[in-house]
Amino acid sequence: DDSSGELVAWVNLTDIAADQDTMLCMYYGNSGCTSQQFAEVVWNSNYKAVWHLHESPTAKIHDSTLNDNDGTSYGSMTTSDLTEGKVGKCIDFDGDDDYITTPDSISLKPESVSLQTWFKPQEIDPDPGFFLVKASYDMWGNADGRTYGFNWSGIENYIGGRFERDAKPQQER
């Protein structure tokens, strides 16, 4: 941030030795230097999509992988929904009609999947629903046979995961 001097950086370290120090160097102080970032190579081919949600929800929601699974926001989101998060900026969803969707992609249909998300409800007892989901025909109307995601169950007070492959539903808590 040119005005505040704040820096949020994601660094790809491919090898860290357990028996010796690893030194990271930061180059700064040259206002004529152009951006050195190359986010697409930080996330290797095992990562199918990475959304940091640090840009205004009124614009494209960028995927940091080479798969280009960029999202589009829907609902009543404005630039004021960009707020401070756990690491840098994040998007504040209203819990009513705000969501982000991405086009269907073969990269989002892996044989196995690991998911990570940060979820912070704004109230003690939020309504039930999914907060990270890739939907399929068996459950939500897409014909690809792959469903996975995390949901909040307000009645039973837990975060659950749904992972479905083809027509065989599985649900875990």
Contacts in CASP RR format, 6 or more apart in sequence:
PFRMAT RR
TARGET T0000
AUTHOR 0000-0000-0000
METHOD contacts of the structure
MODEL  1
DDSSGELVAWVNLTDIAADQDTMLCMYYGNSGCTSQQFAEVVWNSNYKAV
WHLHESPTAKIHDSTLNDNDGTSYGSMTTSDLTEGKVGKCIDFDGDDDYI
TTPDSISLKPESVSLQTWFKPQEIDPDPGFFLVKASYDMWGNADGRTYGF
NWSGIENYIGGRFERDAKPQQER
1 7 0 8 1.000
8 54 0 8 1.000
8 87 0 8 1.000
8 88 0 8 1.000
10 39 0 8 1.000
10 42 0 8 1.000
11 24 0 8 1.000
11 42 0 8 1.000
12 41 0 8 1.000
12 42 0 8 1.000
12 43 0 8 1.000
13 22 0 8 1.000
13 24 0 8 1.000
16 22 0 8 1.000
27 33 0 8 1.000
27 36 0 8 1.000
39 64 0 8 1.000
40 64 0 8 1.000
40 65 0 8 1.000
40 66 0 8 1.000
42 64 0 8 1.000
43 50 0 8 1.000
43 64 0 8 1.000
43 65 0 8 1.000
43 66 0 8 1.000
45 66 0 8 1.000
47 65 0 8 1.000
48 65 0 8 1.000
48 67 0 8 1.000
48 69 0 8 1.000
48 107 0 8 1.000
48 108 0 8 1.000
48 110 0 8 1.000
48 113 0 8 1.000
49 63 0 8 1.000
49 65 0 8 1.000
49 67 0 8 1.000
49 69 0 8 1.000
49 102 0 8 1.000
49 107 0 8 1.000
49 108 0 8 1.000
50 63 0 8 1.000
50 64 0 8 1.000
50 65 0 8 1.000
51 61 0 8 1.000
51 62 0 8 1.000
51 63 0 8 1.000
51 64 0 8 1.000
51 71 0 8 1.000
51 100 0 8 1.000
52 62 0 8 1.000
52 64 0 8 1.000
52 87 0 8 1.000
53 61 0 8 1.000
53 89 0 8 1.000
53 90 0 8 1.000
53 91 0 8 1.000
53 100 0 8 1.000
54 82 0 8 1.000
54 88 0 8 1.000
54 89 0 8 1.000
54 90 0 8 1.000
55 61 0 8 1.000
55 62 0 8 1.000
55 82 0 8 1.000
55 89 0 8 1.000
56 79 0 8 1.000
56 82 0 8 1.000
57 73 0 8 1.000
57 77 0 8 1.000
57 78 0 8 1.000
57 79 0 8 1.000
57 81 0 8 1.000
57 82 0 8 1.000
57 91 0 8 1.000
57 98 0 8 1.000
57 100 0 8 1.000
58 73 0 8 1.000
58 77 0 8 1.000
58 78 0 8 1.000
58 79 0 8 1.000
60 70 0 8 1.000
60 71 0 8 1.000
60 72 0 8 1.000
61 70 0 8 1.000
61 71 0 8 1.000
61 72 0 8 1.000
61 73 0 8 1.000
61 100 0 8 1.000
62 70 0 8 1.000
62 71 0 8 1.000
63 69 0 8 1.000
63 70 0 8 1.000
63 71 0 8 1.000
63 102 0 8 1.000
65 107 0 8 1.000
67 105 0 8 1.000
67 107 0 8 1.000
67 108 0 8 1.000
69 102 0 8 1.000
69 103 0 8 1.000
69 105 0 8 1.000
69 107 0 8 1.000
69 108 0 8 1.000
70 102 0 8 1.000
71 100 0 8 1.000
71 101 0 8 1.000
71 102 0 8 1.000
71 103 0 8 1.000
72 100 0 8 1.000
72 101 0 8 1.000
72 102 0 8 1.000
73 91 0 8 1.000
73 98 0 8 1.000
73 99 0 8 1.000
73 100 0 8 1.000
74 97 0 8 1.000
74 98 0 8 1.000
74 99 0 8 1.000
74 100 0 8 1.000
74 101 0 8 1.000
75 97 0 8 1.000
75 98 0 8 1.000
75 99 0 8 1.000
76 94 0 8 1.000
76 96 0 8 1.000
76 97 0 8 1.000
76 98 0 8 1.000
77 91 0 8 1.000
77 93 0 8 1.000
77 94 0 8 1.000
77 98 0 8 1.000
81 91 0 8 1.000
81 92 0 8 1.000
81 93 0 8 1.000
81 94 0 8 1.000
81 98 0 8 1.000
82 89 0 8 1.000
82 90 0 8 1.000
82 91 0 8 1.000
82 92 0 8 1.000
83 89 0 8 1.000
83 90 0 8 1.000
83 91 0 8 1.000
83 92 0 8 1.000
84 90 0 8 1.000
86 118 0 8 1.000
86 120 0 8 1.000
90 118 0 8 1.000
91 100 0 8 1.000
92 122 0 8 1.000
93 99 0 8 1.000
95 126 0 8 1.000
95 127 0 8 1.000
102 108 0 8 1.000
104 142 0 8 1.000
104 144 0 8 1.000
108 134 0 8 1.000
108 146 0 8 1.000
109 144 0 8 1.000
109 145 0 8 1.000
109 146 0 8 1.000
110 146 0 8 1.000
111 165 0 8 1.000
113 148 0 8 1.000
113 163 0 8 1.000
115 132 0 8 1.000
115 148 0 8 1.000
115 149 0 8 1.000
115 150 0 8 1.000
117 131 0 8 1.000
117 132 0 8 1.000
117 150 0 8 1.000
119 131 0 8 1.000
119 132 0 8 1.000
119 150 0 8 1.000
119 152 0 8 1.000
119 159 0 8 1.000
121 152 0 8 1.000
125 154 0 8 1.000
126 152 0 8 1.000
126 154 0 8 1.000
127 154 0 8 1.000
128 151 0 8 1.000
128 152 0 8 1.000
128 153 0 8 1.000
128 154 0 8 1.000
128 155 0 8 1.000
129 151 0 8 1.000
129 152 0 8 1.000
129 153 0 8 1.000
130 149 0 8 1.000
130 150 0 8 1.000
130 151 0 8 1.000
130 152 0 8 1.000
131 150 0 8 1.000
131 151 0 8 1.000
131 152 0 8 1.000
132 149 0 8 1.000
132 150 0 8 1.000
133 140 0 8 1.000
133 147 0 8 1.000
133 148 0 8 1.000
133 149 0 8 1.000
133 150 0 8 1.000
133 151 0 8 1.000
133 162 0 8 1.000
134 146 0 8 1.000
134 147 0 8 1.000
134 148 0 8 1.000
134 149 0 8 1.000
135 141 0 8 1.000
135 142 0 8 1.000
135 147 0 8 1.000
136 142 0 8 1.000
136 143 0 8 1.000
136 144 0 8 1.000
136 145 0 8 1.000
136 146 0 8 1.000
136 147 0 8 1.000
136 164 0 8 1.000
137 143 0 8 1.000
137 144 0 8 1.000
137 145 0 8 1.000
138 145 0 8 1.000
138 147 0 8 1.000
138 164 0 8 1.000
138 166 0 8 1.000
138 167 0 8 1.000
138 169 0 8 1.000
139 147 0 8 1.000
139 162 0 8 1.000
139 164 0 8 1.000
139 169 0 8 1.000
140 147 0 8 1.000
145 164 0 8 1.000
145 165 0 8 1.000
145 166 0 8 1.000
145 167 0 8 1.000
146 164 0 8 1.000
146 165 0 8 1.000
147 162 0 8 1.000
147 163 0 8 1.000
147 164 0 8 1.000
147 169 0 8 1.000
148 161 0 8 1.000
148 162 0 8 1.000
148 163 0 8 1.000
148 164 0 8 1.000
149 161 0 8 1.000
149 162 0 8 1.000
149 163 0 8 1.000
150 159 0 8 1.000
150 160 0 8 1.000
150 161 0 8 1.000
150 162 0 8 1.000
151 159 0 8 1.000
151 160 0 8 1.000
151 161 0 8 1.000
151 162 0 8 1.000
152 158 0 8 1.000
152 159 0 8 1.000
152 160 0 8 1.000
153 159 0 8 1.000
153 160 0 8 1.000
158 173 0 8 1.000
160 171 0 8 1.000
160 172 0 8 1.000
160 173 0 8 1.000
161 171 0 8 1.000
161 172 0 8 1.000
161 173 0 8 1.000
162 169 0 8 1.000
162 170 0 8 1.000
162 171 0 8 1.000
162 172 0 8 1.000
163 170 0 8 1.000
163 171 0 8 1.000
163 172 0 8 1.000
164 170 0 8 1.000
END
